[in-house]
Amino acid sequence: MSDRPTTDLRAAVIGAGMMGRHHVRILGAMKGVELVAVVDADLDRATSFAEAHGARAFATVDEVPDVDIAVVAVPTEAHVPVAEMLMTRGVSLLIEKPLAGTHEEAERLVAAAEAAGVTLAVGHVERFNPVVRFLASMPLEPRFMQFERLSPFTPRITTSVVSDLMIHDLDLACFLAGEDPVRVEAVGTAVFSEAADIAAALLEFPSGCVASISASRATQDKVRRISVTESERFILADCLRQDVSVKRETTVEFPSSEPNLYRQANVVEIPYLDRGGEPLALELTDFVGAVRDRRPPQVTGADGLRAVELAEAVERATGAPGA
């Protein structure tokens, strides 16, 4: 990291596509951060975003001046060369999910960050959704968790639905369970593309908890739901509407006068959620804070590696070509 007298961290965004442009927007307005560079192979596109924030545009990473932090938002296949080049210069990185295309490449990036002594964070932005933050704050003892992530088909995405969508929930399942799975089963099918467009996975954890994860990009609706079943309560969370309900069974009665009937009473709690802050902005704030305070980010390189490993395990279980 540079020894400049200013306290501002000098930042670069590598890739000005769908996600990169939002990183530019947020970092360009963040206190304590000076956005100095936006990189994209399309120099005109990089320039259009850079100029709005007083930054310079570059077509290649090796042109980037001295920076402290960078966001890597290029296509996954370019993560390794871009990230390694920056890490050898002492730059701390937030790399968009998935961390890499294979677990070998992900391991390589984690090792490179450790060797360079830089911070490595991974862009699993759902960790910063108000719903997920609330669930993580609860003392959970899950027996069964269900994750649904459904979307309409998008032709620009050519990778499997597992690495595109399901990888978010593979990370969240481990995060909420507080442990890594010991068994993975899965099925998948192609609908509109050569890769799997629909996949369902079943994870079993050492505690006995089971997670069912469904991902589809062949639906007309956009769905992001999480449910958690415990011994004495059921939690239903909607990540799009950003609401949570907690249901508890209070009494079950079998009336003696009506032996074929029973009455069940439930209490439904609607907790208050702190919806302050855009999830991506919270993710970047956590990353910047981790670099400043020399602490681990909320989503570490090891977390990103685990998600890639699980995605590969799901792909193998579905019998995907080349898995």
C-alpha positions in Angstrom: 0.0 0.0 0.0 1.2 3.5 -0.8 2.8 5.7 1.9 0.9 8.9 0.7 0.1 11.3 3.5 -3.6 11.4 2.5 -6.0 9.1 4.3 -8.1 8.5 1.2 -7.7 5.1 -0.4 -7.0 5.3 -4.1 -9.4 3.0 -6.0 -9.8 1.5 -9.4 -12.7 -0.4 -11.0 -11.7 -3.1 -13.5 -14.6 -3.7 -15.9 -17.4 -1.2 -16.6 -20.1 -3.7 -17.5 -23.4 -4.4 -15.7 -21.9 -4.7 -12.2 -18.7 -2.6 -12.7 -20.7 0.6 -13.5 -22.5 0.4 -10.1 -19.1 -0.1 -8.3 -17.9 3.1 -10.1 -21.1 5.0 -9.0 -20.7 4.0 -5.3 -16.9 4.3 -5.0 -17.0 7.6 -6.8 -19.2 9.0 -4.0 -17.7 7.2 -1.0 -16.1 9.2 1.7 -12.5 8.3 2.3 -12.1 6.8 -1.2 -10.7 8.5 -4.3 -11.7 6.8 -7.5 -8.8 7.3 -9.8 -9.2 4.8 -12.6 -11.9 2.9 -14.5 -10.7 0.2 -16.9 -12.6 -1.5 -19.7 -11.6 -2.9 -23.1 -14.2 -0.5 -24.5 -12.4 2.7 -23.7 -15.4 4.9 -24.7 -17.5 3.1 -22.1 -14.8 3.4 -19.5 -14.4 7.1 -20.2 -18.2 7.8 -19.9 -18.2 6.4 -16.4 -14.8 7.7 -15.3 -15.4 11.3 -16.3 -18.6 11.6 -14.2 -16.4 11.0 -11.1 -13.2 12.8 -12.0 -11.3 9.6 -12.7 -9.2 8.5 -15.7 -10.2 5.8 -18.1 -7.8 3.1 -19.3 -8.2 0.2 -21.7 -5.9 -2.2 -19.9 -5.0 -3.0 -16.3 -1.2 -2.5 -16.7 -1.9 1.2 -17.5 -3.6 1.8 -14.0 -1.5 4.1 -11.8 -0.7 3.5 -8.2 -3.9 2.4 -6.3 -4.6 0.8 -2.9 -7.8 -1.0 -3.7 -9.6 -2.3 -6.8 -12.8 -4.0 -7.8 -12.5 -6.8 -10.3 -15.7 -6.9 -12.3 -14.4 -8.5 -15.5 -15.7 -11.8 -17.0 -14.9 -14.8 -14.7 -12.3 -16.2 -17.1 -10.2 -13.1 -16.7 -10.2 -13.0 -12.9 -6.9 -14.8 -12.4 -4.6 -12.7 -14.7 -6.2 -9.4 -13.7 -6.2 -10.2 -10.0 -2.7 -11.6 -9.9 -1.3 -8.5 -11.7 -2.9 -6.2 -9.2 -2.0 -8.3 -6.1 1.7 -8.4 -7.1 1.5 -4.6 -6.9 0.1 -4.7 -3.4 -3.5 -3.9 -4.3 -6.3 -5.2 -2.1 -9.2 -6.6 -4.1 -12.9 -7.2 -4.1 -13.5 -9.8 -6.9 -17.1 -10.2 -8.2 -18.6 -13.7 -7.8 -17.8 -16.3 -8.6 -14.2 -15.9 -7.4 -12.9 -18.0 -10.3 -14.0 -20.5 -12.9 -12.6 -23.5 -11.1 -11.6 -24.4 -7.6 -7.9 -24.6 -8.7 -8.0 -21.0 -9.9 -9.8 -19.9 -6.8 -7.2 -21.6 -4.6 -4.5 -19.8 -6.7 -6.1 -16.4 -6.0 -6.4 -17.1 -2.3 -2.8 -18.2 -2.1 -1.7 -15.1 -4.1 -3.5 -12.7 -1.8 -1.9 -14.4 1.3 1.6 -14.2 -0.3 1.1 -10.6 -1.2 -0.3 -9.7 2.2 -3.4 -8.0 0.7 -7.1 -8.2 1.5 -9.2 -10.4 -0.7 -13.0 -10.0 -0.6 -15.5 -11.8 -2.8 -18.7 -10.1 -4.2 -21.4 -12.4 -2.7 -23.6 -9.3 -2.3 -26.6 -11.3 -1.0 -24.8 -11.4 2.4 -25.6 -7.7 2.7 -29.3 -8.0 1.9 -31.3 -6.7 4.9 -33.2 -10.1 5.1 -29.9 -12.1 5.2 -28.4 -9.7 7.7 -31.5 -10.2 10.0 -31.3 -14.0 9.7 -27.6 -13.9 10.5 -28.3 -11.9 13.6 -30.8 -14.6 14.9 -29.6 -17.6 17.0 -30.6 -20.1 14.4 -30.7 -23.9 14.9 -31.9 -24.9 11.4 -33.2 -28.4 10.7 -34.2 -27.7 7.1 -33.6 -24.7 4.9 -35.0 -24.0 1.5 -33.7 -21.5 -1.0 -35.5 -20.4 -4.2 -33.8 -18.2 -6.8 -35.8 -18.0 -10.0 -35.5 -15.6 -12.9 -36.5 -15.1 -16.6 -34.0 -16.3 -19.2 -31.2 -13.8 -20.1 -29.4 -14.6 -23.4 -26.3 -12.7 -22.4 -25.5 -15.3 -19.6 -23.9 -18.4 -21.2 -22.7 -20.2 -18.0 -24.6 -22.7 -16.1 -27.4 -21.5 -13.7 -25.3 -23.1 -10.9 -22.4 -20.6 -11.3 -24.7 -17.8 -12.3 -27.5 -17.9 -9.7 -27.3 -20.9 -7.4 -23.8 -20.0 -6.2 -25.4 -17.2 -4.1 -27.4 -19.7 -2.1 -24.7 -22.2 -1.9 -22.8 -19.5 0.0 -25.8 -18.5 2.1 -26.6 -22.0 3.1 -23.2 -22.5 4.6 -23.2 -19.0 6.1 -26.6 -19.6 7.9 -25.8 -23.2 8.8 -22.4 -22.1 10.2 -20.7 -25.2 8.7 -19.7 -26.9 5.5 -21.8 -29.7 4.0 -20.7 -33.3 4.1 -22.9 -34.5 1.2 -24.2 -32.9 -2.0 -26.9 -34.2 -4.4 -28.3 -32.4 -7.4 -30.2 -32.6 -10.7 -30.3 -30.2 -13.6 -31.6 -29.7 -17.1 -31.1 -27.4 -20.0 -34.1 -25.5 -21.4 -32.9 -22.5 -23.5 -29.2 -23.0 -23.6 -26.5 -25.7 -23.8 -25.8 -25.4 -20.1 -28.2 -26.2 -17.3 -31.0 -23.5 -17.0 -32.7 -25.3 -14.0 -31.0 -27.0 -11.1 -31.9 -28.3 -7.7 -29.4 -29.3 -5.0 -29.6 -31.0 -1.6 -26.9 -30.3 0.9 -26.5 -32.2 4.2 -24.6 -30.6 7.0 -22.7 -32.3 10.0 -25.4 -31.0 12.4 -28.1 -32.9 10.5 -29.5 -29.8 8.9 -30.5 -30.2 5.2 -30.7 -27.4 2.7 -32.8 -27.6 -0.5 -31.6 -25.1 -3.2 -33.5 -24.4 -6.4 -32.3 -22.1 -9.2 -33.9 -21.4 -12.5 -33.5 -18.9 -15.3 -36.5 -20.4 -17.2 -39.3 -18.8 -15.2 -41.5 -15.7 -15.9 -41.3 -14.5 -12.4 -38.3 -13.3 -10.3 -38.2 -15.1 -7.0 -35.7 -14.8 -4.1 -37.0 -16.7 -1.0 -35.4 -18.4 2.0 -37.2 -20.5 4.6 -35.8 -21.9 7.8 -37.4 -24.7 9.8 -36.4 -25.1 13.4 -37.9 -27.4 16.1 -40.1 -24.6 17.5 -40.5 -22.0 14.7 -40.6 -21.5 11.0 -39.0 -18.4 9.4 -40.0 -17.2 5.9 -37.9 -14.5 4.3 -38.4 -12.7 0.9 -35.2 -11.1 -0.3 -36.9 -9.1 -3.0 -39.7 -7.7 -0.8 -37.3 -7.5 2.1 -39.6 -8.9 4.7 -39.5 -11.7 7.2 -42.2 -13.6 9.2 -41.5 -15.9 12.1 -44.2 -18.4 13.0 -44.4 -20.3 16.3 -46.9 -23.0 17.3 -48.4 -22.2 20.7 -51.1 -24.8 21.3 -52.6 -27.9 19.8 -55.9 -29.0 21.2 -58.0 -32.2 20.5 -61.5 -31.4 21.7 -63.0 -34.4 23.6 -66.4 -33.5 22.3 -65.2 -33.7 18.7 -62.6 -36.4 18.5 -62.0 -36.1 14.8 -61.0 -32.4 15.0 -58.2 -30.5 16.4 -57.4 -26.8 16.9 -54.0 -25.3 16.4 -53.0 -21.8 17.4 -49.9 -20.0 15.9 -48.2 -16.7 16.7 -46.8 -14.8 13.7 -44.1 -12.3 14.4 -43.2 -9.6 11.8 -39.8 -8.2 12.9 -38.5 -4.8 12.0 -35.7 -4.9 9.4 -33.0 -2.3 9.0 -33.3 -1.5 5.3 -30.8 1.3 5.5 -28.2 1.2 2.8 -27.9 -0.4 -0.7 -26.5 -3.9 -0.4 -23.7 -3.2 -2.9 -22.8 0.0 -1.0 -22.7 -2.0 2.3 -20.5 -4.6 0.6 -18.0 -2.0 -0.6 -18.1 -0.2 2.8 -17.2 -3.5 4.5 -14.4 -4.1 2.0 -12.9 -0.6 2.5 -13.2 -1.0 6.3 -11.5 -4.3 6.1 -8.5 -2.8 4.2 -8.3 0.2 6.6 -8.6 -1.8 9.8 -6.6 -4.8 8.5 -9.4 -7.2 9.4 -11.0 -10.0 7.3 -13.9 -8.8 5.1 -17.3 -10.3 5.7 -17.0 -12.5 2.6 -13.4 -13.8 2.5 -11.4 -15.4 -0.3 -11.9 -18.7 1.6 -15.7 -18.2 1.5 -15.5 -17.6 -2.3 -13.4 -20.7 -2.7 -15.9 -22.8 -0.8 -18.7 -21.5 -3.0 -16.8 -22.4 -6.2 -16.0 -25.9 -4.8 -19.7 -26.5 -4.0 -20.8 -25.2 -7.4 -18.4 -27.7 -9.0 -19.8 -30.5 -6.7 -23.4 -29.6 -7.8 -22.3 -29.6 -11.5 -20.8 -33.0 -11.1 -23.9 -34.3 -9.4 -26.1 -33.1 -12.2 -23.9 -34.9 -14.8 -23.1 -31.6 -16.6 -20.7 -32.0 -19.5 -17.1 -31.4 -18.5 -18.0 -31.3 -14.8 
